[in-house]
Amino acid sequence: MLQLDLQRPLPASAGRRQLQSSSRTAHHGMPSRTQQHTQKRSKPCRLHSMPARAQAQAQAEAPLAPVEQKPSRAKKNITWDTLGFGLEHVAPTMYVAEWSPEQGWKGEMRPYGPLQLDPSAQVLNYGQSVFEGMKAQRSAQDRIVLFRPQQNAARMAEGADRLSMPAPPSDMFVGAVQQLVRENQDYVPPQGKGSLYIRPLLMGSGGILGLGPAPSYTFAVFCAAVGAYFKGGQMTPIDLVVEEHFHRAAPGGMGGTKAAGNYSPVLTTQLAAKQNGYADVVYLDAKTDTYLEEVSSCNIFTVKGKHVKTPPLQGTILPGITRRSILELAESKGYTVEEAPITLEEALQADEVFTSGTAVVVSPVGSLTHKGQKTQFGEPGVPGPVATELYGALTDVQQEKVKDSYSWVFPVT
């Protein structure tokens, strides 16, 4: 047996707590959800599958009312002001569930530590795995909240369908995350100091020799206290370089799925970019090398006047939950929002460029470099006004500084 070490094991005496999440999920014959990510969009945004959309639009014209802020009470002895984005402060409890055809899903809370896998585990040989990224934050109301966790559960289910895996049911997924955060609430930073980053994993853990789906599966969730994703800090403009040789995804491939195998292939270009002083890489479409797709791990937007634009979901771009939220917020603030192809030339002529994602939230792009030619956006070191406005609007909702007219915030405590 191989021990897959999730950082640092704790003694078994820390105990295990059973979570009520035993559920049967069909392995085969699951309805396909992948088609919704291949829909082409080239007109002003009319977003699909958005709970609370109608309710939110009725209230969008009025400013969100501020709410009374309360003091934060994070207890863990961590220097919150110096948090980075890493595993220095992994929380001591994780959630693990196992699936088999005989029993369905059965899960429990247990001390954070190694997972046991045979060398023949499907995930080690054929890469059957998807994951999610989420955050819990201590809000201005001094309670701990999640942001749209049902959307993460739905995206994992879509990825599981694409990779022929049984997905954890939405109520099990959200319940496991909720309980995990409660167990590790001392690791949630004070309001405004960072977040508890949550990583759900679904993998084919059963052994297999020939290519095929695993006979059994593991769903694990762990978490860590984190700060800003990029080293410069939140809202410090980043410098990106346009990749000229490699592509992140191709039509008909896996680019729209949060599969583990989508991420390591970008390391060769990302590491080279960082060695040359760039924060990350932006990829072009594989068919024509003309249109922006996304950065290594986040979506990308351009701004021209009151027009906010992002590449469409056509199967090669991850359907980001932050991306979707930014589009809704921008529309509510009077911007024209559009999901349509963006040529590199159009991006270079933009007033602003910014990225979005769970880890980065909103990150202004200070410059784009293509073939050695650097294009600067705005004043060096100063975030653009639209990125700043949308970052503030998003984080105000996420941290309950204003009333949540969208029903996006999900309380944990």
ROMARMI-362601 format. One record per residue: x, y, z of N, C-alpha, C, CB in turn. Coordinates in steps of 0.2 Angstrom, whole numbers, plus 5000, padded with zeros to 4 digits. Glycine has a CB too. Example, Ala and Ser with C-alpha at 12.3 -4.5 7.8 and 13.67 -1.06 7.14 Angstrom:
2
506649725039506249785039506649845039505749785045
506449895035506849955036506450005039507049975029
//
This chain:
413
500449945000500050005000500450065000499550005006
500250114996500650184996500250225001500650214989
500650265005500350315009500350385006500650315016
499750415003499750475000499750525006499150484995
500250565007500350605013500050675012501050615015
499450695015499150755014499450805019498450755015
500150815019500550855023500750825030500150915025
500350825035500650805041500150765045500950855046
500250695046499750655050499750675057499950585049
499150665060499050675067498950605070498450725069
499050605077498950535080498250515080499150545087
498150455079497450425079497050435085497450345078
497350455090496950465097496550535096497450475102
496750575091496250635090495550615088496550675084
495450545086494750525086494450535079494350555091
493950505077493550505071492850525073493650445067
492550565069491850585070491450565064491750665071
490950525064490550505059490150565056490150445060
490150575050489650625047489150585043490050675042
488550615044487950575041487950595034487250605045
488350555030488350565023488350495019488950605021
488050445022488050385018487550385013487950325023
487750375006487250385001487450344995487150464999
486950314992487150274986487050324980486650214985
487550314975487550354969487750304963488050414969
487350314958487450264953488150284949486850274948
488450224947489150234944489050244937489550174946
488550204934488450204927487850234925488550134923
487750254919487050284917486950354920486550234919
487450384922487250454925487150504919487850484929
486650544920486450594915487050644913485850634916
487150654907487750694905487550774907487950694898
488050804910488050874911488550914907488050884919
488950884903489450924900489250964895489950874898
488650954892488450984886488351064887487850964883
488151074894488051144895488651194895487751154902
489251164895489851204895490051214887490451164898
489751184882489951194875489551244872489951124872
489051274875488651324872489051384870488051334877
488951404864489351464861488951524863489451464854
489351574865489051644867489351694864489051644875
489051734860489451794857488951854857489651774850
488451854862488051914862488051934869487351904860
487751994871487752024878487451964882487352084878
487751964888487651904893486951894895488151914899
486751834894486051814898486251744901485451804892
486551754907486851694910486251634911487151714917
486551574911486051524912486151484918486151474906
485651444921485751404927485951444933486251354926
485651504934485851544940485351554945486051614937
485451514950484951524956484951594959485051474961
484351614960484251684963484351744958484751694969
484451724952484551774947483951824946484651744940
483351794946482751834945482651884951482151794944
482751844957482751884963483251944964482751834969
483851924962484351974962484252034958485051944961
484052024952483952074947483452124949483752044940
482952104952482452154955482652204960481852114958
483252184963483552224968484152264966483652194974
484352244959485052264957485052344956485152234951
484552384955484552454954484752494960483952474950
484452464966484652504972485252484975484052484977
485652524978486352504981486252454986486652574983
486752414987486652364993486752404999487152304992
486352395004486352435010486952405015485752425014
487352445017487852425022487552395028488352485024
487852345032487652325038488152335043487552245037
487952335049488352345055488952295055487952355062
489552315056490152275056490252255064490752305053
490452195065490552165072491352145072490052105074
491652145078492352125078492452055077492552135085
493052035074493151965072493451925078493651955066
493451865078493651825084494051765082493051805089
494451765078494851705076495351685082495351715070
495351625084495751605090496351575089495251555094
496551545083497151505082497751555083497151475076
498251535086498851575087499251575081499251545093
499051615076499351615069499451695068498951585063
500051715065500151785063499751795057500951795062
499151825058498751825052498951875047498051845055
499351925049499551985044500051955039499852035048
500351895040500951875036500751815032501551865040
500051795032499851735029500051735021499051725030
500251685019500351675012499851615009501151645010
499951605003499551545000499951485000499251574993
499851445005500251385005499951335011500951395006
500351285013500151235017500451245024500351165015
500751305026501051315032500551305038501351385032
499951325037499451315042498851275040499151385044
498951205039498451155037498051145044498751095034
497451145043496951125048497051055050496251145047
496851035057497050975059496550915058497150975067
495950935055495450885054495250885046494750905058
495150825043494950825036494250775036495450795032
493950775030493450735029493650685024492750775027
493450615025493550565020492950525019494250525022
492750515013492250465011492450415006491550505009
492150355007492350305002491750274998492650245005
491750264992491250234988491350164985491050284982
490850124986490950064982490250044980491150004987
490150004975489549984972489049954977489549934966
489349914982488949884987488649934992489349834991
489049984994488750025000488650094998489250025006
488850124992488750194990489250234994488050214992
489150294996489550335000489550325007489450404998
490050325011490150325018490750365020490150255021
490550425024491150465026491150485033491050535022
491750515035491850525042492350585042492050465046
492350625048492850665050493450625053492650725054
494050645051494650615054495250655054494850545050
495750645058496350685059496650695052496850655064
496850745050497250765044497850715044497450835043
497950685038498550635038498450595031498550585044
498950545031498950515024498350475022499550465025
498250465016497750425013498150355010497350455007
497850305011498150245009497950225002498050185013
498350214997498250194990498650134988498250254985
498450084985498850034981499150064975498349974979
499750034974500050064967499650054961500750024966
499150004961498749994956498150044956498449924956
498050094960497550144961497450174954497650194966
496850174952496650204945496950274945495950214944
496950314950497150384950497850394949496950424956
498250344951498950344951499250324944499350304956
498750284940498950254934498650294928498850184933
498050314929497650344923497350414925497150294921
497450434931497250504932496550524933497550544927
496150474935495450484936495350524943495050414937
495250594942495250634948495050704946495950644951
494550734950494350804949494450834956493650814946
494450904956494450934963494151004962495250944965
494051034968493751104968494151144973493051094971
494051214972494351254977493751304980494851304973
493751314986493251354990493551394995492751304992
493251434998493451475004492951485009493751545002
493151485015492651505021493051565024492651445026
492551615025492851675028492451695034492751735023
492751735038492451765044492151835042492951775050
491551845043491151895040491151955044490551875037
490952015042490852075046490352065051490652135042
489852005051489451995056489651945061488751965052
490351935061490751885065490451815065490651915072
490251795059490051725058490451695052489251715057
490551635052490951605046490451585040491351545049
490651605034490251595029490551565023489851655026
490251525019490451505012490151545007490351425011
490451535001490151574995489951524989490751624992
489351514988488951474983489251404983489151514976
489251374989489551304989489151254984489551274996
488551264983488151224979488351224972487351234979
488651274970488951284963489551234962489151354961
489951234968490551194968490351124967491051204974
489851104971489551034971489351014964489051024976
489051064961488751044954489351044949488251104952
489851084950490451074945490851014946490851144946
490850994952491250924953490850874950491350914961
490150874951489750824948489750824940488950834950
489850884937489950884930490650854928489850954928
491150864932491750844931491850764932492350874935
491450744937491450674938491050634933491050654945
490550664930490150634924490650634918489550674922
491050684917491550684911492050624912491850754911
492250614918492750564919492450494922493250584924
491850484921491550424923491550404930491750364918
491450444934491550434942490850454945492050484945
490750414950490150434954490250494958489950374959
489850544958489950604961489650604968489650664957
489950634973489550644980488950684979490050674985
488350664981487750704981487850774983487150674984
487550824981487650894983487550904990487150944979
487050874993486950885001487550855005486250855003
487750805002488350775006488950815005488550695003
489150844999489650884997489650945002489650904990
489050985002489051045006489051025013488351075004
488750975015488750955022489450935025488250895023
489850905021490450885023490950955023490850835017
490850995019491251055019491051095025491151105012
490351105026490151145032490351115038489351145032
490351045039490651015045491351025046490450945045
491751015040492451025041492651095043492751015034
492251145041492451215043492251225050492051265039
491751195053491551205060492051165064490851165061
492351115062492851075066493551115066492951005062
493651155061494251195060494151265060494651175054
493651295064493551365064494051405067492851375067
494451385071495051425074495551435068495351385079
495551405063495951415057495651465052496151355054
495051495053494751545049495051615051493951545049
495451645047495751715049495251765051496151745044
495451815055494951875057494751905050495351925061
494151935051493851965045494352015041493152005047
494452005035494852045031495652025031494852115033
495751975035496451955035496651885031496651935042
496151865028496251805024495651755024496951765026
495751695022495251645022495451575024494851645015
494951535025495151465025495051425019494651425031
495551415015495451385009495351305009496151395004
494851285005494551215006494651184999493751225008
494951125000495051084994494751014994495851074993
494151014991493850944990494150904984493050954988
494250844985494550794980494150734979495250774982
494050714972493750654971494150614966493050674967
494350554968494850514964494650444964495550524968
494850414959494750334958495350304962494850314950
495150284968495650254972495650174972495450274980
495250144969495250074968495750054963494550044966
496049994964496549964960496249944953496949914963
496649954948496449924941497049914937495949974938
497149874932497649864928497549894921497949794928
497049864918496849894911496449954912496449844907
496449994906496150064906495350054907496250094900
495150084913494450084914494250124920494150014915
493650134922493450164928493650124934492750174929
493850154940494050124946493450084949494350174951
493650034952493049994956492850034962493249924957
493250074965493050114971493350184971493250074977
493050224975493250304974493250334981492650344970
493650384982493750424988493650494987494550414991
493250524991493150594992493450624998492350604991
493850664997494250695003494250765003494950665003
494150805009494150875009494650895015493450905010
495150935013495550965018495551045018496250935018
495851075022495851155022496451185025495251175025
496651245024497151275027497051355027497851265023
497351385032497251455032497751495027497451485040
497451535023497851565018497751645017497751535011
498251675014498151745013498151755005498851785015
498451805002498351824995498751774991498651894994
498451754985498751704980499451724977498251694975
499451784975500051814972500451844977499851864966
501151844976501651864981501551944983502351854979
501351984978501352054978500752074983501252084972
500252024984499752044989499052054984499852104993
498552054988497852064984497852134981497352054989
497652134975497452194971498152224968497052244975
498752194969499352224966499352194959499952204970
499352244954499352224947499852174945499352284942
499752124941500152064940500352074932499851994941
500952054931501252054924501151984921501952074924
500851974915500751914912501051914905499951904911
501251854903501551844897501151794893502351814897
501051814886500651774882501051714879500351814876
500751654880501151594878501051584871500851534882
501651574867501651564860501751494857502251604858
501851444862501951384859501451324862502651354861
501451324868500951274871500251304872501251254878
499751254873499051274874498851234880498651254868
498351274883498051244889497551184888497751294894
497151194882496651154881496451154873495951164885
496051114871495951114864495151094863496351054860
494851114858494151094857494051024857493851124850
493451004861493350934862493750894867493450894856
494150934871494550904876494250914883495250934876
494750924888494550934895494550994898494950884899
494651054894494851114897494251144901494951164891
493651124900493051144904492951104910492451144900
493351064912493351014918493851034922493250944916
493751034929494251044934494550974936493951074940
494850944931495150884931495950894934495150844925
496150854938496850864940497350864935497050804945
497250824930497750824924497750884920497550764920
497350934921497350994917497851044919496651024917
498151034925498551084929499251074928498351084936
499551014929500251004929500551024922500450934931
500151004917500451024910500651094909500051004905
500351144913500551214912501151234916499951254915
501451184920501951204925502551224921502151154929
502751194915503351204911503351284909503351164905
502751304907502751374904502651424910502151384900
502251404916502251444921502851454925501751414926
503251404926503951414929504351454925504251344930
504351444918504851484914504651554914504751464907
503951574915503751644915503951674922502951644915
503851634927504051664934504851674934503851614939
505251634931505951644931506151714927506351584927
505651734922505751794918505451854921505551784911
505151844927504851904931504151914930505251964929
503751864927503051864926502751834931502851844919
502051854933501751814938501451754935501151864941
501251754929500851694926500851704918500151684929
500551654915500451644908499751654906500751584906
499651684900498951684897498951644891498651754896
498451604890498551554884498051574879498351484887
498251564873497851574867497451514865498251604861
496951514860496551464858497051414854495951484854
496851354854497351304851497151294843497251234854
496651324841496451314834496751374830495651324833
496751434832497051484828497551534831496451534826
497751524837498251564841498051634840498951554838
497351654841497151714840496751744846496651724834
496451704849495951724855496251704862495251694854
496151754866496251734873495851684876496251794878
496151634880495751584883495651594891495951514882
496251584894496251594901496951594904495851544905
497051614910497751604913497851534916497851664919
498351524919498451454921497951424925499151444924
497651464930497151434935496651494936497551414941
496551534931495951584933495751614926496251644937
495151634926494851664920495051734919494051664921
494951764913495251834911494651874908495851824906
494651934910494251984907494552044904493752014913
494252084900494452144897493952194898494652144889
494152264899493652314900493852374895493752344907
493352394891493352454887492752494888493452424879
492952554891492352594893491952564898491952624887
491252554897490852524901490652454899490152564901
491152424895491052354892491452314895491152364884
491252264899491652204902491552144898491452194910
492052114896492052054891492451994894492252074884
492251934893492651874895492551824890492451854902
493051784888492951724883492351684885493551684883
492051654880491451614881491551544883490951614875
491151514886491151444888491051394882490751424895
491551364879491451324874491851254875491751354867
491951244881492251174882492951174884492151134877
493251234882494051244883494151284889494351264877
493651314892493851364898493451344904493551434896
493751344910493351324916492851374917493851324921
492251344919491651384921491751414928490951344920
492151464929492251484936491651514939492851544935
491651504946491051524950491151604951491051484956
491751614952491951694953491851724946492651704955
491951694941491851724934491151744933492051674929
490751694935489951704934489751754939489651634936
489951764945489751814950489951884947490051794957
490551884945490851954942490351974937491551944940
490151934932489751954927489051974929489651894922
488751944934488151964937488252034941487951914942
488752044944488852104948488952164943489452094953
489352154938489552204933488852224930490052174928
488452174928487852194925487352234929487452134922
487352214936486952254940487252324941486952214947
487852334940488152404941488152444934488852394943
487752424929487652464923488152444918487652534925
488652404919489052384913488752334908489752344916
488952344902488752294897489252234897488752324890
488952174899489352124900489252074894489252084906
489852044892489752004886490251944886489952044879
489951884885490451824884490551814877490051764887
491151824874491251824867492051814866490951884863
492251794860492951784859493251854859493051754852
493851854862494351914863494951904859494451934871
495051934854495751934851496251964855495751964844
496851934854497451964857497552034856498051924855
497452054850497452134848496952174852497352134840
496352144852495852184856496052184864495152144856
496352134866496552134873497052194874496752074876
497552194869498052244870497852314870498552234865
497252324867496952394866496452404872496552394859
496352364876495852374882496052424887495752304886
495652454890495752504896496052464902495152544897
495752404903495952364909495952294907495552374915
496352254910496252174910496352154917496852144905
495952104919495952074925495752004925495552114931
495951964930495851894931495351884937496451854931
495051824937494651804943494651734944493851824941
494551714950494551644952494451644960495251614950
494351584962494251574970494851594973494051504971
495451574971496051584975496251664974496651544972
496251684968496451754966495951804968496651764959
495251784968494751834969494651874963494751874975
494951934963495051974957495752004957494452034957
496051994951496752014951496852064945497251954951
497052124946497152174940497752144936497252244942
497752154930498352144926498652204924498152104919
499352214926499652274925499952274918500252274930
500152214915500452214908500352154905501152234908
500352154898500352094894500952094890499652084890
501352044890501952044885501851994880502552034889
501952004874501851964868502451974863501151974864
502851914862503351924858503851974860503151934850
503951984866504452034869504152104869505052034865
503552114867503252184867502852184873502952194860
502952234878502552244884502052294883503052254890
501452284884500852334884500652344892500252304880
500752404894500552424901499852454901501052474903
499452434906498852454907498752504913498352394908
498652564912498552614917499252624920498152584923
499252654926499852674930500152614933499752724935
500852604932501152544935501052544943501952544934
500852484945500752474952500052494955501252504956
499652524950498952544952498452504949498852624950
497952474953497452434950496952474946497052394955
496652454941496152494937495552504941495952454930
495152554939494552574943493952514942494252634940
493852484937493352434936493552374940493252424928
494152354939494352294943494252304951495052274942
494452364953494352384960493652384962494752454961
493252414958492552424959492252354960492152464954
492352304955492052244955492352194961492152204949
493052204962493252174968492952194975494052184969
492852254975492552284981491752254982492552354982
491452254976490752234976490652164978490452244969
491152114975491152044977491352034984491652014972
491852064986492152044993491652074998492852074994
491252134997490852155001490252105003490552224999
490052074997489552024998489751965002489252004991
490351934999490651875002490751885010491351864999
490951945012491151955019490551995023491752005019
489951995020489352015023489452095026489151975029
489852135022489852205023489252235021490452235020
488852205016488252235013487752175013488352265006
487152185012486652135012486752095005485952165012
486652035006486751985001486051974997486951915003
485952024992485352014988485351954983485352084984
485851924982485951864977485851794981486551864974
485851794987485751734991486351684989485151694989
486951724989487551684988487951664994488051734984
487851694999488251685005487851625009488251745010
488251575011488051515015488351515022488251455011
487951525027488251525034488451455036487751555038
488951455040489251395043489151395050489951385041
489251455053489151465061488751535062489851465064
//
